[in-house]
Amino acid sequence: MPEAAPLWALCSINDEALSDKTDPGYSFEYVDISNVSQGHINEDLETVSFAEAPSRARRVARPNDVIVSTVRTYLRAIARVEETDNPRIYSTGFAILRPEAGRVDPRYIAYVVGSDRVMDEIVATSVGVSYPAIQATALHRIRVPFVPFKDQKRIADYLDRETSEIDAMITKLDELAARVRERRGSVWSSTFARGFALQRLQWFVTEIDERAGATLVHLPMLSVSIHHGIQRREDSSSKQRAGEDLTKYKVAREGDIVVNRMRAFQGGLGRTNVDGLVSPDYAVLRPINGFDARWGHYVMRSPRFVDEMSQRLRGIGGADQTSVRTPRINVRDLLLILIPVADSKSLKQATDDLDEVTGRIDQMLTKVSDLKDLLLERRSALITDVVTGRKVVA
């Protein structure tokens, strides 16, 4: 079995950062927590200048450094930094681990820190309720499995081979899901192009700001999924944390439309099927004047509507490039967007047709998602078994 060593004995931490005197015109790709999953950095990154960038865009990482999320640690965001064509700067929500050259294989330490055993300890050591975080010093003290350098290389080589095969299958599943979602979007768009009239959304929904208080905290937590709309929190990847204060959360009633204003450009919205609680940052829209929430759900998740929302963002990446806050859409701007409408009979027929076609497409997406989850579980279990010595590799 491997011995255990504290991370401080194997890696330095947070060695470099941009100073306040950095050239305002210096441009880079900004990596936030949401851009990282376990083992991977999303390549679709925002390019910003230092003057435009959020104040948390400060961490400098070099190839073979390992970045670990220290906020919202339940997301298990970790990745090894690779060579890139453009400069990248990382959020201060990451800790940057720099393995000791010649003694610690960067690939090995990335696998070790990303293993279930170590990630579980990072999550358990985190403090806070809504945004649990771990101090860099506490992360640096965590003890991890450690073997001699020659064994590190052997283990890393093995895991590189095995995980690359799994990753290739996951990539194919992601590509398949993207094509299916594109097909779903095209079905919606073709339905909306039937010559329906266009009217502002504000005539059909009104914003609701009902808070849970002490009496409604028993309602289930709901989460907005980019691809799946509204889900119960326990069915999504964003789990409810023990002790989370729900009294200030918004109440969404069955049939309301919920919009994640900070991810509006990604289609983070949907119609609720049950009464539940959503983040205070979300907008809760309730249909009025007999408007069918099902139609609103399809219209507002269509590519055209999402594109319209993206044009109305405020913050980095939005129309107001002077702001440094996370891009989001104001509800008053959202309500000005034009949507296709018609008489109730025509809309009911179109909505029923969309329910049938979308239902079949969503069943296919569910099967793809379930298979991907199985592969991710297999990948995680393999890494944990190898780095802890439960599985011996030649």
C-alpha positions as CSV (number, residue, x, y, z in Angstrom):
1,M,0.0,0.0,0.0
2,P,1.2,3.5,-0.7
3,E,2.5,5.7,2.1
4,A,0.8,9.0,2.9
5,A,2.4,12.4,2.6
6,P,1.0,15.9,3.1
7,L,0.6,17.9,-0.1
8,W,3.0,20.6,1.2
9,A,5.8,18.0,1.1
10,L,5.1,17.3,-2.6
11,C,3.9,20.6,-4.2
12,S,4.2,24.3,-3.7
13,I,0.9,26.3,-3.8
14,N,-0.2,29.5,-5.4
15,D,3.3,30.6,-6.4
16,E,2.3,33.2,-9.0
17,A,-0.4,35.9,-9.4
18,L,-1.1,38.9,-11.5
19,S,-0.3,42.1,-9.7
20,D,-2.6,45.2,-9.6
21,K,0.0,46.9,-11.9
22,T,-0.6,44.5,-14.7
23,D,-1.0,46.2,-18.1
24,P,-4.8,46.9,-18.5
25,G,-4.6,45.8,-22.1
26,Y,-3.0,42.4,-21.3
27,S,-5.5,39.8,-22.7
28,F,-5.9,36.2,-21.7
29,E,-8.4,33.4,-21.5
30,Y,-10.1,33.4,-18.1
31,V,-10.7,30.0,-16.4
32,D,-13.5,30.1,-13.8
33,I,-14.7,27.3,-11.6
34,S,-17.6,26.6,-14.0
35,N,-15.1,25.9,-16.8
36,V,-13.6,22.9,-15.0
37,S,-14.9,19.4,-14.4
38,Q,-13.1,16.6,-12.7
39,G,-10.0,16.1,-14.8
40,H,-10.8,18.5,-17.7
41,I,-10.8,22.2,-18.6
42,N,-13.5,23.4,-20.9
43,E,-11.9,24.8,-24.0
44,D,-14.7,27.2,-24.7
45,L,-13.2,30.1,-22.7
46,E,-13.8,33.8,-22.6
47,T,-11.0,36.1,-23.7
48,V,-10.8,39.3,-21.7
49,S,-8.3,42.1,-21.0
50,F,-7.0,42.7,-17.5
51,A,-9.1,45.9,-17.3
52,E,-12.3,44.0,-18.1
53,A,-11.6,40.9,-16.1
54,P,-13.2,40.1,-12.7
55,S,-11.0,40.9,-9.7
56,R,-10.7,37.2,-9.0
57,A,-8.9,36.6,-12.3
58,R,-5.4,36.5,-10.8
59,R,-3.9,33.0,-10.5
60,V,-1.0,32.2,-12.8
61,A,-0.6,28.5,-13.6
62,R,2.1,26.8,-15.7
63,P,1.9,23.6,-17.8
64,N,1.8,20.6,-15.5
65,D,0.5,22.6,-12.5
66,V,-2.6,21.1,-11.0
67,I,-5.6,23.4,-10.3
68,V,-8.0,22.5,-7.5
69,S,-11.3,24.3,-6.8
70,T,-11.2,25.7,-3.2
71,V,-14.8,27.1,-3.4
72,R,-17.9,25.0,-4.0
73,T,-15.7,22.1,-3.5
74,Y,-18.6,19.7,-4.0
75,L,-18.2,20.4,-7.7
76,R,-14.9,18.5,-7.6
77,A,-13.3,20.8,-10.2
78,I,-9.7,19.8,-10.7
79,A,-7.4,19.5,-13.8
80,R,-3.8,19.3,-14.8
81,V,-2.7,22.4,-16.8
82,E,-1.5,21.7,-20.3
83,E,0.3,23.7,-23.0
84,T,-2.0,26.3,-24.6
85,D,-1.7,28.6,-27.5
86,N,-3.1,31.6,-25.6
87,P,-2.3,32.9,-22.1
88,R,-4.6,31.7,-19.4
89,I,-5.4,33.1,-16.0
90,Y,-7.3,31.3,-13.3
91,S,-9.8,32.4,-10.7
92,T,-8.6,32.9,-7.1
93,G,-11.3,30.2,-6.4
94,F,-8.6,27.7,-7.5
95,A,-5.5,26.6,-5.6
96,I,-2.5,26.1,-8.0
97,L,-0.4,23.1,-7.0
98,R,3.1,23.0,-8.5
99,P,4.6,19.5,-8.1
100,E,8.3,19.3,-7.1
101,A,10.3,18.7,-10.3
102,G,12.1,15.4,-10.5
103,R,10.4,14.0,-7.4
104,V,6.6,14.3,-8.2
105,D,5.1,13.3,-11.6
106,P,2.5,16.0,-12.3
107,R,0.2,13.4,-13.9
108,Y,0.4,11.2,-10.8
109,I,-0.4,14.0,-8.4
110,A,-3.4,15.1,-10.6
111,Y,-4.8,11.6,-10.4
112,V,-4.2,11.4,-6.7
113,V,-5.8,14.7,-5.8
114,G,-8.7,13.9,-8.2
115,S,-9.4,10.5,-6.6
116,D,-12.5,10.0,-4.6
117,R,-10.6,9.5,-1.4
118,V,-8.8,12.8,-1.6
119,M,-11.7,14.7,-3.0
120,D,-14.0,13.4,-0.3
121,E,-11.6,14.7,2.3
122,I,-11.4,18.1,0.5
123,V,-15.2,18.4,0.6
124,A,-15.4,17.2,4.2
125,T,-12.7,19.8,5.3
126,S,-14.5,22.6,3.6
127,V,-16.4,25.2,5.7
128,G,-19.5,27.2,4.9
129,V,-23.1,26.5,3.9
130,S,-24.1,27.9,0.6
131,Y,-20.6,28.1,-0.8
132,P,-18.4,25.6,1.1
133,A,-14.7,26.4,0.7
134,I,-11.4,25.1,1.9
135,Q,-8.5,27.4,2.8
136,A,-5.3,26.9,0.7
137,T,-3.4,26.1,3.9
138,A,-5.9,23.4,4.9
139,L,-5.7,21.9,1.4
140,H,-1.9,21.9,1.6
141,R,-2.0,19.9,4.8
142,I,-4.1,17.1,3.4
143,R,-2.3,13.8,3.3
144,V,-2.4,11.9,0.0
145,P,-1.1,8.5,-1.2
146,F,2.5,8.7,-2.3
147,V,4.9,6.2,-4.0
148,P,8.5,6.5,-5.3
149,F,9.0,8.5,-8.5
150,K,9.5,5.4,-10.8
151,D,6.2,3.9,-9.5
152,Q,4.4,7.3,-10.0
153,K,5.4,7.2,-13.7
154,R,4.2,3.6,-14.0
155,I,0.9,4.4,-12.4
156,A,0.4,7.6,-14.5
157,D,1.2,5.7,-17.7
158,Y,-1.3,3.0,-16.9
159,L,-4.1,5.5,-16.0
160,D,-3.3,7.6,-19.0
161,R,-3.9,4.6,-21.2
162,E,-7.0,3.4,-19.4
163,T,-8.7,6.8,-18.9
164,S,-8.0,7.9,-22.5
165,E,-10.1,5.1,-23.7
166,I,-12.9,6.0,-21.3
167,D,-12.5,9.7,-22.2
168,A,-12.8,8.9,-25.9
169,M,-16.1,7.2,-25.3
170,I,-17.3,10.1,-23.2
171,T,-16.4,12.5,-26.0
172,K,-18.4,10.5,-28.5
173,L,-21.4,10.5,-26.2
174,D,-21.1,14.2,-25.7
175,E,-21.0,14.7,-29.5
176,L,-24.0,12.4,-29.9
177,A,-25.9,14.4,-27.2
178,A,-25.0,17.7,-28.9
179,R,-26.4,16.4,-32.2
180,V,-29.6,15.3,-30.6
181,R,-30.0,18.6,-28.8
182,E,-29.4,20.4,-32.1
183,R,-32.1,18.3,-33.6
184,R,-34.4,19.2,-30.8
185,G,-33.7,22.9,-31.2
186,S,-34.3,22.7,-35.0
187,V,-37.7,21.1,-34.3
188,W,-38.6,23.9,-32.0
189,S,-37.4,26.5,-34.4
190,S,-39.4,25.1,-37.3
191,T,-42.5,25.1,-35.2
192,F,-42.1,28.7,-34.3
193,A,-41.7,29.6,-38.0
194,R,-45.3,28.8,-38.8
195,G,-46.2,32.4,-39.3
196,F,-47.2,33.1,-35.7
197,A,-47.3,36.8,-34.6
198,L,-44.5,38.2,-32.4
199,Q,-45.3,39.9,-29.1
200,R,-43.2,40.9,-26.1
201,L,-42.9,38.4,-23.3
202,Q,-44.0,41.0,-20.8
203,W,-47.6,40.5,-21.9
204,F,-47.6,36.8,-20.9
205,V,-45.6,36.5,-17.7
206,T,-45.0,38.4,-14.5
207,E,-42.0,38.2,-12.1
208,I,-42.8,36.6,-8.8
209,D,-40.6,37.1,-5.7
210,E,-42.1,34.8,-3.0
211,R,-39.5,33.8,-0.4
212,A,-39.5,30.6,1.5
213,G,-39.2,32.1,5.0
214,A,-39.6,29.7,7.9
215,T,-42.8,28.0,6.6
216,L,-41.9,26.8,3.1
217,V,-38.4,25.4,3.6
218,H,-39.8,21.9,3.4
219,L,-40.4,22.3,-0.3
220,P,-37.9,20.4,-2.6
221,M,-34.9,22.1,-3.9
222,L,-34.9,22.7,-7.7
223,S,-32.0,23.2,-10.0
224,V,-31.8,24.7,-13.5
225,S,-30.0,22.4,-16.0
226,I,-28.8,23.8,-19.2
227,H,-29.9,20.7,-21.2
228,H,-32.7,19.3,-19.0
229,G,-34.5,22.4,-17.8
230,I,-35.8,22.2,-14.2
231,Q,-34.8,19.2,-12.0
232,R,-35.2,18.2,-8.4
233,R,-31.8,18.9,-6.8
234,E,-31.4,15.3,-5.8
235,D,-31.7,14.3,-9.4
236,S,-29.1,16.8,-10.7
237,S,-25.3,17.1,-10.3
238,S,-25.8,20.1,-7.9
239,K,-26.7,18.4,-4.6
240,Q,-28.2,20.1,-1.6
241,R,-25.6,20.7,1.2
242,A,-26.4,19.8,4.8
243,G,-27.4,22.8,6.8
244,E,-28.0,25.0,3.7
245,D,-30.1,28.1,4.7
246,L,-33.2,28.0,2.5
247,T,-35.2,30.8,4.1
248,K,-34.2,33.4,1.5
249,Y,-34.7,31.1,-1.5
250,K,-37.4,31.8,-3.9
251,V,-40.6,29.7,-4.2
252,A,-41.4,28.5,-7.7
253,R,-44.9,27.1,-8.1
254,E,-45.9,24.3,-10.5
255,G,-46.1,25.8,-14.0
256,D,-43.8,28.8,-13.3
257,I,-40.9,29.4,-15.6
258,V,-37.5,29.7,-13.8
259,V,-34.5,31.5,-15.4
260,N,-30.9,31.3,-14.2
261,R,-30.0,34.9,-15.0
262,M,-26.3,34.2,-14.8
263,R,-26.5,31.4,-17.4
264,A,-29.2,32.7,-19.5
265,F,-27.0,32.6,-22.6
266,Q,-26.6,28.9,-22.1
267,G,-30.4,28.3,-21.9
268,G,-30.4,27.7,-18.2
269,L,-34.2,27.9,-17.7
270,G,-37.3,25.7,-17.7
271,R,-40.8,25.1,-16.5
272,T,-41.4,23.6,-13.0
273,N,-43.5,20.5,-12.6
274,V,-43.8,20.8,-8.8
275,D,-43.7,23.5,-6.2
276,G,-40.1,24.0,-5.0
277,L,-37.3,26.3,-4.0
278,V,-34.8,27.9,-6.3
279,S,-31.7,30.1,-5.9
280,P,-32.3,33.8,-5.0
281,D,-30.3,34.6,-8.1
282,Y,-32.9,33.0,-10.4
283,A,-35.9,34.8,-11.8
284,V,-39.3,33.2,-11.3
285,L,-41.9,34.1,-14.1
286,R,-45.5,33.2,-13.7
287,P,-47.8,32.9,-16.8
288,I,-50.7,35.4,-17.0
289,N,-53.6,36.1,-19.4
290,G,-54.0,32.4,-20.0
291,F,-50.5,31.9,-21.4
292,D,-49.5,28.2,-21.7
293,A,-46.3,27.6,-19.6
294,R,-45.5,24.6,-21.8
295,W,-45.3,26.9,-24.9
296,G,-43.2,29.4,-22.9
297,H,-40.9,26.6,-21.9
298,Y,-40.3,25.6,-25.5
299,V,-40.0,29.2,-26.9
300,M,-37.6,30.4,-24.2
301,R,-35.3,27.4,-24.6
302,S,-35.2,27.7,-28.4
303,P,-31.9,28.8,-30.0
304,R,-33.4,32.1,-31.2
305,F,-34.6,33.1,-27.8
306,V,-31.3,32.1,-26.1
307,D,-29.4,34.1,-28.7
308,E,-31.7,37.1,-27.9
309,M,-30.9,36.7,-24.2
310,S,-27.2,36.6,-24.9
311,Q,-27.4,40.0,-26.6
312,R,-28.9,41.5,-23.5
313,L,-26.3,40.3,-20.9
314,R,-24.7,42.8,-18.7
315,G,-21.1,42.2,-17.4
316,I,-18.1,40.4,-18.9
317,G,-19.2,39.0,-22.3
318,G,-22.3,41.1,-22.4
319,A,-23.2,44.4,-24.0
320,D,-21.8,46.4,-21.1
321,Q,-18.1,45.6,-21.3
322,T,-17.2,48.1,-18.6
323,S,-18.7,46.0,-15.8
324,V,-16.6,43.3,-14.0
325,R,-19.4,41.2,-12.6
326,T,-20.6,37.9,-13.8
327,P,-22.7,38.4,-17.0
328,R,-26.4,38.2,-16.3
329,I,-29.7,39.4,-17.8
330,N,-32.0,41.9,-16.1
331,V,-35.6,40.7,-15.9
332,R,-36.8,44.0,-17.5
333,D,-34.6,43.3,-20.5
334,L,-35.7,39.6,-20.6
335,L,-39.4,40.7,-20.7
336,L,-38.8,42.9,-23.8
337,I,-37.9,39.9,-26.0
338,L,-40.4,39.0,-28.7
339,I,-42.0,35.6,-28.7
340,P,-44.2,33.8,-31.3
341,V,-47.9,33.6,-30.2
342,A,-51.2,32.7,-31.8
343,D,-54.8,31.9,-30.8
344,S,-55.2,29.3,-28.0
345,K,-56.3,26.5,-30.3
346,S,-53.3,26.8,-32.6
347,L,-50.8,27.1,-29.7
348,K,-52.3,24.0,-28.0
349,Q,-51.9,22.0,-31.2
350,A,-48.3,23.2,-31.7
351,T,-47.5,22.5,-28.0
352,D,-49.0,19.0,-28.1
353,D,-46.9,18.2,-31.2
354,L,-43.7,19.5,-29.5
355,D,-44.5,17.4,-26.4
356,E,-44.7,14.3,-28.5
357,V,-41.5,14.9,-30.5
358,T,-39.5,16.3,-27.6
359,G,-40.5,13.4,-25.4
360,R,-38.9,10.9,-27.8
361,I,-35.8,13.1,-28.1
362,D,-35.5,13.5,-24.4
363,Q,-35.7,9.7,-23.8
364,M,-32.7,9.3,-26.1
365,L,-30.8,12.0,-24.3
366,T,-31.6,10.3,-20.9
367,K,-30.1,7.1,-22.2
368,V,-27.0,8.9,-23.4
369,S,-26.7,10.7,-20.1
370,D,-27.0,7.5,-18.1
371,L,-24.3,5.8,-20.1
372,K,-22.0,8.7,-19.6
373,D,-22.6,8.6,-15.9
374,L,-21.6,5.0,-15.8
375,L,-18.4,5.7,-17.7
376,L,-17.6,8.6,-15.3
377,E,-18.2,6.3,-12.3
378,R,-15.9,3.7,-13.9
379,R,-13.2,6.3,-14.5
380,S,-13.4,7.6,-10.9
381,A,-13.4,4.2,-9.3
382,L,-10.4,3.1,-11.5
383,I,-8.3,6.1,-10.5
384,T,-9.1,5.7,-6.8
385,D,-8.4,1.9,-6.8
386,V,-5.0,2.4,-8.5
387,V,-3.7,5.3,-6.5
388,T,-4.7,3.8,-3.2
389,G,-3.1,0.4,-4.1
390,R,-6.3,-1.6,-4.1
391,K,-5.5,-2.4,-7.8
392,V,-1.9,-3.2,-8.5
393,V,-0.7,-2.3,-12.0
394,A,2.3,-3.9,-13.7
